[in-house]
Amino acid sequence: MIRKITPQDFQSFWPTFSSVILAEEAYAFDADMTFEQSYQLWCEAPLKTFVFVEDDVVLGTYYIKPNAMGPSRHICNCGYMVSDQARGKGIARQMCEHSQQVAVELGFKAMQFNSVVSTNEVAVKLWQKLGFDIIGTIPKAYKHPRIGYVDSFVMYKWLL
Amino acid sequence: MIRKITPQDFQSFWPTFSSVILAEEAYAFDADMTFEQSYQLWCEAPLKTFVFVEDDVVLGTYYIKPNAMGPSRHICNCGYMVSDQARGKGIARQMCEHSQQVAVELGFKAMQFNSVVSTNEVAVKLWQKLGFDIIGTIPKAYKHPRIGYVDSFVMYKWLL
């Protein structure tokens, strides 16, 4: 089930969230963000934030927000996170499909991911399968802890 | 002369700033931002903000900030604005060159513009002349008041 996040949900997802940002392989977030900073970034700054819940366990979460203001406000941005033990079950796909529906309901016309780390091949392939195109490549955009500087992709889908 | 901005500088530049965001031809800002919101966005949220001053008149301003956090914090982002009466005098070029120097001093390795409106040909050509590459094209990224949806470019330069 996908529903709006509660503070308690984020608390229970925090072990995953903190380990994912500490790994520094997929998100351009500060690895040392506190719980409060993370909550602000993921749950308060965005327009809406959802969780994927199964048997009362939070297995994933995503946010949706405008990617820019004014004349570019019709493009939204989302970020998704899935707990390690729930990988490979199609949860990211379900959340992305859900987010596209929410986006259209909210009046957005397109969705953009600003920095999909090129070494995160599972994510790149999934977004492509779901209709997103690589519309740009940012050279050396992300400092991977083992590989060093790697490119990131800008990915985009017109939703209507 | 290029120096750090003061609240008084922004006040005196406000007629330009407000007319530029109202025109909705170059910036992805809300056209109806108040003075206080604009000050926050341009002068407080960024890392640093500068003005180009000639004979005590503020002819241009730019900000510099990290474009993302954590593993992508080495890329900065800048925004430049020049008053109408000062166009064609090379002020944007001087500010961009200044910003690249400031960027390197602050430890940034690259500079990225996330959305250069494709119809803003003067800007696109200037950034290209200054070594920026178009590394992505965002389809229908910007709703131009007369032309309708136009593409935006992601532009990037490695500074080192």
Interface residues (C-beta under 8 A of the other chain):
Chain A: I21 E24 Y27 A28 F29 D30 A31 A68 M69 G70 P71 S72 R73 H74 I75 K109 A110 Q112 N114 S115 I135 G136 T137 I138 P139 K140 A141 Y142 K143 H144 P145 S152 V154 Y156 W158
Chain B: I21 E24 Y27 A28 F29 D30 A31 A68 M69 G70 P71 S72 R73 H74 I75 K109 A110 Q112 N114 S115 I135 G136 T137 I138 P139 K140 A141 Y142 K143 H144 P145 S152 V154 Y156 W158
